[in-house]
Amino acid sequence: MIRAWARRVEAEHLAWNVATVAPYVPPGARVLDVGSWDCKLGAALRDRGARVTCVDVVDKNRTDVELRLMQGATLPVAGEERFDVVQLLYVLHHAADDLALLREARRVIADDGRVLVAE
């Protein structure tokens, strides 16, 4: 009974996040989902046409979306790789240095890109 309830809550939370974020993620957008946990939001955005890379400090990925592990506040994005959307959803309060993480988001965002933050 509790597991069924928890699955329903998880599914409703995911649906709410997709509905909230999707208007800011056009098809074909390169998305970096920081603090992605199980990567299900990334998978849902990918299914809507985005090109998604997930990032987290632990591997809890339950999808086939690429997951990059990070340490500290440095995003695992090298060189000139840039993203149209960087998502920091429910993640800044976990960061030891939230400003450093925001600077990293700025470093990897495309010139006309956007950073989505929710806490």
DSSP file (Angstrom, degrees, kcal/mol; ACC not computed):
  #  RESIDUE AA STRUCTURE BP1 BP2  ACC     N-H-->O    O-->H-N    N-H-->O    O-->H-N    TCO  KAPPA ALPHA  PHI   PSI    X-CA   Y-CA   Z-CA
    1    1 A M     >        0   0    0      0, 0.0     4,-2.0     0, 0.0     5,-0.1   0.000 360.0 360.0 360.0 -49.1    0.0    0.0    0.0
    2    2 A I  H  >  +     0   0    0      1,-0.2     4,-2.8     2,-0.2     5,-0.2   0.900 360.0  52.3 -66.9 -40.1    2.7    2.5    1.0
    3    3 A R  H  > S+     0   0    0      2,-0.2     4,-2.5     1,-0.2    -1,-0.2   0.906 109.0  49.5 -63.2 -40.7    4.9    1.6   -2.0
    4    4 A A  H  > S+     0   0    0      2,-0.2     4,-2.0     1,-0.2    -1,-0.2   0.909 112.4  48.3 -63.5 -41.3    2.0    2.1   -4.4
    5    5 A W  H  X S+     0   0    0     -4,-2.0     4,-2.5     2,-0.2    -2,-0.2   0.925 111.3  49.9 -63.2 -44.9    1.3    5.5   -2.8
    6    6 A A  H  X S+     0   0    0     -4,-2.8     4,-2.6     1,-0.2    -2,-0.2   0.899 110.0  50.4 -63.0 -41.2    5.0    6.4   -3.0
    7    7 A R  H  X S+     0   0    0     -4,-2.5     4,-2.5     2,-0.2    -1,-0.2   0.895 111.0  49.6 -62.8 -39.6    5.1    5.5   -6.7
    8    8 A R  H  X S+     0   0    0     -4,-2.0     4,-2.5     2,-0.2    -2,-0.2   0.921 111.7  47.6 -65.5 -43.7    2.1    7.6   -7.4
    9    9 A V  H  X S+     0   0    0     -4,-2.5     4,-2.5     2,-0.2    -2,-0.2   0.920 112.4  49.9 -62.4 -44.1    3.6   10.6   -5.6
   10   10 A E  H  X S+     0   0    0     -4,-2.6     4,-2.4     1,-0.2    -2,-0.2   0.917 111.7  48.0 -60.9 -43.9    6.8   10.1   -7.5
   11   11 A A  H  X S+     0   0    0     -4,-2.5     4,-2.4     2,-0.2    -2,-0.2   0.897 112.7  48.2 -65.2 -40.6    5.0   10.0  -10.8
   12   12 A E  H  X S+     0   0    0     -4,-2.5     4,-2.3     2,-0.2    -2,-0.2   0.888 111.3  50.7 -66.9 -38.9    2.9   13.1  -10.0
   13   13 A H  H  X S+     0   0    0     -4,-2.5     4,-2.5     2,-0.2    -2,-0.2   0.918 111.5  48.0 -64.3 -43.8    6.1   15.0   -8.9
   14   14 A L  H  X S+     0   0    0     -4,-2.4     4,-2.8     2,-0.2     5,-0.2   0.929 111.3  50.1 -62.1 -45.7    7.8   14.0  -12.2
   15   15 A A  H  X S+     0   0    0     -4,-2.4     4,-2.4     1,-0.2    -2,-0.2   0.898 111.0  49.6 -60.6 -40.7    4.8   15.1  -14.2
   16   16 A W  H  X S+     0   0    0     -4,-2.3     4,-2.0     2,-0.2    -1,-0.2   0.926 111.5  48.4 -64.3 -44.5    4.7   18.4  -12.4
   17   17 A N  H  X S+     0   0    0     -4,-2.5     4,-2.7     2,-0.2     5,-0.3   0.917 111.9  49.2 -62.2 -43.8    8.4   19.0  -13.0
   18   18 A V  H  X S+     0   0    0     -4,-2.8     4,-2.8     1,-0.2    -2,-0.2   0.936 112.2  48.1 -61.2 -46.3    8.0   18.1  -16.7
   19   19 A A  H  < S+     0   0    0     -4,-2.4    -1,-0.2    -5,-0.2    -2,-0.2   0.847 115.7  45.6 -63.3 -33.9    5.1   20.5  -17.0
   20   20 A T  H  < S+     0   0    0     -4,-2.0    -2,-0.2    -5,-0.2    -1,-0.2   0.897 122.5  33.0 -75.7 -41.9    7.0   23.3  -15.2
   21   21 A V  H >< S+     0   0    0     -4,-2.7     3,-2.5    -5,-0.2     4,-0.3   0.845  99.5  77.2 -86.9 -37.0   10.3   22.9  -17.1
   22   22 A A  G >< S+     0   0    0     -4,-2.8     3,-1.8    -5,-0.3    -1,-0.2   0.789  85.4  62.1 -51.5 -38.1    9.2   21.8  -20.6
   23   23 A P  G 3  S+     0   0    0      0, 0.0    -1,-0.3     0, 0.0    -2,-0.1   0.743 106.6  47.9 -62.0 -18.7    8.1   25.3  -21.8
   24   24 A Y  G <  S+     0   0    0     -3,-2.5    -2,-0.2     1,-0.2    90,-0.1   0.364 101.5  71.5 -99.8   3.5   11.7   26.5  -21.3
   25   25 A V  S <  S-     0   0    0     -3,-1.8    -1,-0.2    -4,-0.3     3,-0.1  -0.843  71.1-160.3-124.2  92.5   13.3   23.6  -23.1
   26   26 A P    >   -     0   0    0      0, 0.0     3,-2.2     0, 0.0    -2,-0.0  -0.329  38.1 -83.1 -70.0 154.5   12.7   23.7  -26.9
   27   27 A P  T 3  S+     0   0    0      0, 0.0    23,-0.2     0, 0.0    22,-0.2  -0.302 118.9  23.5 -55.1 137.6   13.0   20.6  -29.0
   28   28 A G  T 3  S+     0   0    0     21,-2.2    22,-0.2     1,-0.3    21,-0.1   0.317  88.6 144.8  87.4  -8.4   16.7   20.0  -29.9
   29   29 A A    <   -     0   0    0     -3,-2.2    22,-3.3     1,-0.1     2,-0.7  -0.338  53.3-125.1 -64.5 142.4   18.0   22.0  -26.9
   30   30 A R  E     -a   51   0A   0     20,-0.2    55,-2.2    -3,-0.1    54,-1.5  -0.824  35.5-167.3 -87.3 118.4   21.1   20.8  -25.2
   31   31 A V  E     -ab  52  85A   0     20,-3.0    22,-2.6    -2,-0.7     2,-0.6  -0.918  20.2-163.5-117.2 131.8   20.2   20.4  -21.6
   32   32 A L  E     -ab  53  86A   0     53,-2.7    55,-2.9    -2,-0.4     2,-0.9  -0.958  11.6-162.0-110.2 111.6   22.5   19.8  -18.6
   33   33 A D  E >   -ab  54  87A   0     20,-2.7    22,-2.6    -2,-0.6     3,-0.6  -0.813   8.9-162.2 -98.8  99.6   20.4   18.5  -15.7
   34   34 A V  E 3  S+ab  55  88A   0     53,-2.4    55,-0.6    -2,-0.9    22,-0.2  -0.677  75.1  16.0 -87.9 130.9   22.5   19.1  -12.5
   35   35 A G  T 3  S+     0   0    0     20,-2.4    -1,-0.3    -2,-0.4    21,-0.2   0.900  79.3 160.5  75.7  42.8   21.5   17.2   -9.5
   36   36 A S    X   -     0   0    0     19,-1.9     3,-2.3    -3,-0.6     2,-0.6   0.562  17.2-174.5 -81.4 -10.2   19.4   14.8  -11.6
   37   37 A W  T 3  S+     0   0    0      1,-0.3    23,-0.8    18,-0.2    -1,-0.2  -0.326  77.7   8.0  54.9 -98.7   19.2   12.0   -9.1
   38   38 A D  T 3  S-     0   0    0     -2,-0.6    24,-2.4    23,-0.2    -1,-0.3   0.450  94.4-128.7 -94.4   0.1   17.5    9.2  -11.1
   39   39 A C  S <> S+     0   0    0     -3,-2.3     4,-2.2    22,-0.2     5,-0.1   0.582  70.0 127.9  66.4  12.8   17.6   11.0  -14.5
   40   40 A K  H  > S+     0   0    0     -4,-0.3     4,-2.2     2,-0.2     5,-0.1   0.871  71.8  50.7 -68.4 -35.4   13.9   10.5  -15.0
   41   41 A L  H  > S+     0   0    0     -5,-0.3     4,-2.4     2,-0.2     5,-0.2   0.926 110.5  50.6 -65.5 -42.6   13.2   14.2  -15.7
   42   42 A G  H  > S+     0   0    0      1,-0.2     4,-2.5     2,-0.2    -2,-0.2   0.903 110.0  49.9 -59.0 -41.9   16.1   14.2  -18.2
   43   43 A A  H  X S+     0   0    0     -4,-2.2     4,-2.3     2,-0.2    -1,-0.2   0.895 109.7  50.9 -64.6 -40.2   14.6   11.1  -19.9
   44   44 A A  H  X S+     0   0    0     -4,-2.2     4,-0.6     2,-0.2    -2,-0.2   0.898 112.3  46.4 -65.0 -39.9   11.2   12.8  -20.1
   45   45 A L  H ><>S+     0   0    0     -4,-2.4     5,-2.1     2,-0.2     3,-0.8   0.888 110.7  53.0 -69.1 -38.4   12.7   15.9  -21.6
   46   46 A R  H ><5S+     0   0    0     -4,-2.5     3,-2.2     1,-0.3    -2,-0.2   0.906 103.8  56.5 -59.9 -41.6   14.7   13.8  -24.0
   47   47 A D  H 3<5S+     0   0    0     -4,-2.3    -1,-0.3     1,-0.3    -2,-0.2   0.701 103.9  55.2 -65.3 -17.6   11.5   12.1  -25.1
   48   48 A R  T <<5S-     0   0    0     -3,-0.8    -1,-0.3    -4,-0.6    -2,-0.2   0.312 133.5 -89.0 -95.3   5.9   10.2   15.6  -25.9
   49   49 A G  T < 5S+     0   0    0     -3,-2.2   -21,-2.2     1,-0.3    -3,-0.2   0.411  83.5 131.1 108.2  -1.9   13.2   16.2  -28.2
   50   50 A A      < -     0   0    0     -5,-2.1     2,-0.7   -23,-0.2    -1,-0.3  -0.441  57.1-127.7 -80.2 158.2   15.9   17.6  -26.0
   51   51 A R  E     -a   30   0A   0    -22,-3.3   -20,-3.0    -2,-0.1     2,-0.4  -0.925  39.4-166.2-105.0 107.7   19.5   16.4  -25.9
   52   52 A V  E     -a   31   0A   0     -2,-0.7    14,-0.5   -22,-0.2     2,-0.4  -0.782  24.5-176.7-111.3 137.1   20.0   15.7  -22.2
   53   53 A T  E     -ac  32  66A   0    -22,-2.6   -20,-2.7    -2,-0.4     2,-0.3  -1.000  19.6-149.5-123.4 127.7   23.1   15.1  -20.1
   54   54 A C  E     -ac  33  67A   0     12,-3.0    14,-2.8    -2,-0.4     2,-0.4  -0.708  10.7-168.1 -97.2 149.7   22.5   14.4  -16.4
   55   55 A V  E     +ac  34  68A   0    -22,-2.6   -20,-2.4    -2,-0.3   -19,-1.9  -1.000  18.4 144.2-136.7 134.9   25.0   15.3  -13.7
   56   56 A D  E     - c   0  69A   0     12,-1.7    14,-2.0    -2,-0.4     3,-0.0  -0.965  53.2-116.7-157.5 172.4   25.0   14.2  -10.0
   57   57 A V  S    S+     0   0    0     -2,-0.3     2,-0.3    12,-0.2    12,-0.1   0.608 101.4  36.8 -90.1 -13.7   27.4   13.3   -7.2
   58   58 A V  S    S-     0   0    0    -21,-0.0     2,-1.0    11,-0.0   -21,-0.1  -0.943  86.4-114.0-133.4 156.4   26.1    9.7   -7.0
   59   59 A D        +     0   0    0     -2,-0.3   -21,-0.1     1,-0.2    10,-0.0  -0.784  54.5 139.4 -96.5  98.2   24.9    7.3   -9.7
   60   60 A K        +     0   0    0     -2,-1.0    -1,-0.2   -23,-0.8     2,-0.1   0.093  27.3 149.6-116.1  16.9   21.2    6.7   -9.1
   61   61 A N        +     0   0    0      1,-0.1   -22,-0.2   -22,-0.1   -23,-0.2  -0.302  22.3 175.8 -59.6 125.9   20.4    6.8  -12.8
   62   62 A R        +     0   0    0    -24,-2.4     2,-0.2    -2,-0.1    -1,-0.1  -0.024  61.4  62.4-117.0  26.8   17.4    4.6  -13.7
   63   63 A T  S    S-     0   0    0      2,-0.2   -23,-0.1   -25,-0.1   -24,-0.0  -0.721  89.3-107.5-135.5-176.5   17.4    5.5  -17.4
   64   64 A D  S    S+     0   0    0     -2,-0.2     2,-0.2   -25,-0.1   -25,-0.1   0.213  76.9 121.1-101.5  13.6   19.6    5.3  -20.5
   65   65 A V  S    S-     0   0    0      1,-0.1    -2,-0.2   -26,-0.1   -12,-0.1  -0.550  77.3 -96.4 -74.5 141.1   20.3    9.1  -20.4
   66   66 A E  E     -c   53   0A   0    -14,-0.5   -12,-3.0    -2,-0.2     2,-0.4  -0.346  41.3-162.0 -59.2 132.9   24.0    9.9  -20.1
   67   67 A L  E     -c   54   0A   0    -14,-0.2     2,-0.5    -3,-0.1   -12,-0.2  -0.983   6.0-166.7-119.5 129.2   25.1   10.5  -16.5
   68   68 A R  E     -c   55   0A   0    -14,-2.8   -12,-1.7    -2,-0.4     2,-0.3  -0.955  17.0-136.8-111.9 133.2   28.3   12.3  -15.6
   69   69 A L  E     -c   56   0A   0     -2,-0.5     2,-0.3   -14,-0.2   -12,-0.2  -0.694  20.5-162.1 -89.1 141.3   29.5   12.2  -12.0
   70   70 A M        -     0   0    0    -14,-2.0     2,-0.4    -2,-0.3     5,-0.1  -0.856   9.8-154.2-120.5 156.9   30.8   15.4  -10.4
   71   71 A Q  B >   -E   74   0B   0      3,-0.6     3,-1.1    -2,-0.3     2,-0.1  -0.998  64.8 -21.0-128.3 134.8   33.0   16.1   -7.4
   72   72 A G  T 3  S-     0   0    0     -2,-0.4    -2,-0.1     1,-0.2    24,-0.0  -0.384 114.0 -41.4  68.0-145.7   32.8   19.4   -5.6
   73   73 A A  T 3  S+     0   0    0     -2,-0.1     2,-0.6     2,-0.1    -1,-0.2   0.323 104.9 107.6-102.4   7.0   31.4   22.4   -7.4
   74   74 A T  B <   -E   71   0B   0     -3,-1.1    -3,-0.6    30,-0.0    27,-0.1  -0.771  65.2-137.3 -92.3 119.8   33.1   21.8  -10.8
   75   75 A L        -     0   0    0     -2,-0.6     2,-2.5    -5,-0.1    -2,-0.1  -0.511  21.1-117.7 -72.8 140.1   30.7   20.6  -13.5
   76   76 A P  S    S+     0   0    0      0, 0.0     2,-0.5     0, 0.0    -1,-0.1  -0.376  73.9 122.4 -79.4  65.6   32.1   17.7  -15.6
   77   77 A V        -     0   0    0     -2,-2.5     2,-0.2     2,-0.0    -2,-0.1  -0.989  45.5-159.2-129.4 119.3   32.0   19.8  -18.8
   78   78 A A    >   -     0   0    0     -2,-0.5     3,-1.8    30,-0.0    -3,-0.0  -0.624  42.4 -25.7-103.7 157.4   35.3   20.2  -20.7
   79   79 A G  T 3  S-     0   0    0      1,-0.2    -2,-0.0    -2,-0.2     0, 0.0  -0.089 119.3 -14.8  55.4-131.7   36.5   22.6  -23.2
   80   80 A E  T 3  S+     0   0    0      2,-0.1    -1,-0.2    28,-0.0     2,-0.1   0.306  89.1 133.7 -93.7   7.1   34.1   24.4  -25.4
   81   81 A E    <   -     0   0    0     -3,-1.8     2,-0.3    29,-0.0    -4,-0.0  -0.409  33.8-178.8 -62.5 130.2   31.0   22.2  -24.7
   82   82 A R        -     0   0    0     -2,-0.1     2,-0.3    27,-0.0    27,-0.2  -0.922  17.4-145.6-133.1 156.6   28.0   24.4  -24.0
   83   83 A F  E     - d   0 109A   0     25,-2.4    27,-3.2    -2,-0.3   -52,-0.2  -0.927  13.8-145.9-124.5 146.3   24.4   23.8  -23.1
   84   84 A D  E    S+     0   0A   0    -54,-1.5    30,-2.4    -2,-0.3     2,-0.4   0.805  93.4  25.8 -76.6 -31.3   21.2   25.7  -24.1
   85   85 A V  E     -bd  31 114A   0    -55,-2.2   -53,-2.7    28,-0.2     2,-0.5  -0.998  62.4-168.9-136.6 129.6   19.6   25.0  -20.7
   86   86 A V  E     -bd  32 115A   0     28,-2.1    30,-2.8    -2,-0.4     2,-0.5  -0.985  16.6-155.1-115.7 120.9   21.3   24.3  -17.4
   87   87 A Q  E     +bd  33 116A   0    -55,-2.9   -53,-2.4    -2,-0.5     2,-0.3  -0.843  20.2 175.6-100.1 126.7   18.8   23.0  -14.8
   88   88 A L  E     +bd  34 117A   0     28,-3.5    30,-1.8    -2,-0.5     2,-0.7  -0.697  20.0 170.0-122.8  74.8   19.6   23.4  -11.1
   89   89 A L  E     - d   0 118A   0    -55,-0.6    30,-0.2    -2,-0.3    28,-0.1  -0.806  69.1 -21.9 -98.8 116.0   16.3   22.1   -9.7
   90   90 A Y  S    S+     0   0    0     28,-3.6    -1,-0.2    -2,-0.7    29,-0.2   0.858 115.0 100.4  59.1  39.1   16.2   21.5   -5.9
   91   91 A V    >>  +     0   0    0     27,-0.5     3,-1.8    -3,-0.4     4,-0.8   0.669  50.0  76.9-125.5 -29.0   20.0   21.3   -5.8
   92   92 A L  G >4 S+     0   0    0     26,-0.3     3,-0.9    -4,-0.3     6,-0.1   0.849  91.0  59.3 -60.5 -35.0   21.5   24.6   -4.6
   93   93 A H  G 34 S+     0   0    0      1,-0.2    -1,-0.3     4,-0.1    -2,-0.1   0.674 104.0  53.4 -69.3 -13.9   20.7   24.0   -1.0
   94   94 A H  G <4 S+     0   0    0     -3,-1.8    -1,-0.2     3,-0.0    -2,-0.2   0.670  88.4 100.0 -87.8 -19.3   22.8   20.8   -1.2
   95   95 A A    <<  -     0   0    0     -3,-0.9     3,-0.5    -4,-0.8     4,-0.1  -0.440  67.4-145.6 -74.0 136.7   25.9   22.7   -2.5
   96   96 A A  S    S+     0   0    0      1,-0.3     2,-0.3    -2,-0.2    -1,-0.1   0.843 102.0  23.3 -65.2 -32.4   28.7   23.5   -0.1
   97   97 A D  S  > S-     0   0    0      1,-0.1     4,-1.8     2,-0.0    -1,-0.3  -0.802  70.2-178.7-136.2  91.3   29.2   26.7   -2.2
   98   98 A D  H  > S+     0   0    0     -3,-0.5     4,-2.2    -2,-0.3     5,-0.1   0.841  83.7  54.9 -63.2 -34.2   26.1   27.6   -4.1
   99   99 A L  H  > S+     0   0    0      2,-0.2     4,-2.3     1,-0.2    -1,-0.2   0.884 106.0  52.2 -67.3 -37.2   27.7   30.7   -5.8
  100  100 A A  H  > S+     0   0    0     -3,-0.2     4,-2.0     2,-0.2    -1,-0.2   0.901 109.7  49.5 -63.6 -39.9   30.5   28.5   -7.1
  101  101 A L  H  X S+     0   0    0     -4,-1.8     4,-2.1     2,-0.2    -2,-0.2   0.896 110.0  50.4 -66.8 -39.2   27.9   26.1   -8.6
  102  102 A L  H  X S+     0   0    0     -4,-2.2     4,-2.1     2,-0.2    -2,-0.2   0.885 108.8  52.4 -64.9 -38.0   26.1   29.1  -10.2
  103  103 A R  H  X S+     0   0    0     -4,-2.3     4,-2.0     2,-0.2    -2,-0.2   0.896 108.1  51.6 -63.1 -39.3   29.4   30.3  -11.7
  104  104 A E  H  X S+     0   0    0     -4,-2.0     4,-1.6     2,-0.2    -2,-0.2   0.901 106.9  52.8 -63.6 -40.8   29.9   26.9  -13.1
  105  105 A A  H  X S+     0   0    0     -4,-2.1     4,-0.7     1,-0.2    -1,-0.2   0.913 109.5  49.5 -60.3 -41.2   26.4   27.0  -14.7
  106  106 A R  H >< S+     0   0    0     -4,-2.1     3,-0.5     1,-0.2    -1,-0.2   0.875 106.4  56.9 -64.8 -36.6   27.4   30.3  -16.3
  107  107 A R  H 3< S+     0   0    0     -4,-2.0    -1,-0.2     1,-0.2    -2,-0.2   0.860 114.1  37.2 -62.4 -35.9   30.6   28.8  -17.6
  108  108 A V  H 3< S+     0   0    0     -4,-1.6   -25,-2.4    -3,-0.2     2,-0.3   0.417  92.5 105.7-101.5   1.4   28.8   26.0  -19.5
  109  109 A I  E << S-d   83   0A   0     -4,-0.7   -25,-0.2    -3,-0.5     6,-0.1  -0.605  73.4-115.4 -84.3 141.8   25.8   27.9  -20.7
  110  110 A A  E >   -     0   0A   0    -27,-3.2     3,-2.2    -2,-0.3    -1,-0.1  -0.308  34.5-101.7 -67.1 159.0   25.5   28.9  -24.4
  111  111 A D  E 3  S+     0   0A   0      1,-0.3    -1,-0.1     3,-0.0    -2,-0.1   0.849 125.1  32.5 -53.0 -38.8   25.5   32.7  -25.1
  112  112 A D  E 3  S+     0   0A   0      2,-0.1    -1,-0.3     0, 0.0    -2,-0.1   0.133 102.1 114.1-104.7  19.5   21.7   32.6  -25.6
  113  113 A G  E <   -     0   0A   0     -3,-2.2     2,-0.3   -30,-0.1   -28,-0.2  -0.118  54.0-135.4 -84.2-178.1   21.1   29.9  -23.1
  114  114 A R  E     -d   85   0A   0    -30,-2.4   -28,-2.1   -90,-0.1     2,-0.5  -0.989   3.7-139.6-141.2 148.9   19.2   29.9  -19.8
  115  115 A V  E     -d   86   0A   0     -2,-0.3     2,-0.5   -30,-0.2   -28,-0.2  -0.939  17.5-154.6-107.1 126.2   19.7   28.6  -16.3
  116  116 A L  E     -d   87   0A   0    -30,-2.8   -28,-3.5    -2,-0.5     2,-0.4  -0.902  15.3-176.9-103.7 124.8   16.6   27.2  -14.6
  117  117 A V  E     +d   88   0A   0     -2,-0.5     2,-0.3   -30,-0.2   -28,-0.2  -0.975   9.8 167.1-125.5 133.4   16.7   27.3  -10.8
  118  118 A A  E      d   89   0A   0    -30,-1.8   -28,-3.6    -2,-0.4   -27,-0.5  -0.991 360.0 360.0-140.9 139.8   14.1   26.0   -8.4
  119  119 A E              0   0    0     -2,-0.3    -1,-0.1   -30,-0.2   -30,-0.1   0.348 360.0 360.0-128.5 360.0   14.5   25.5   -4.6
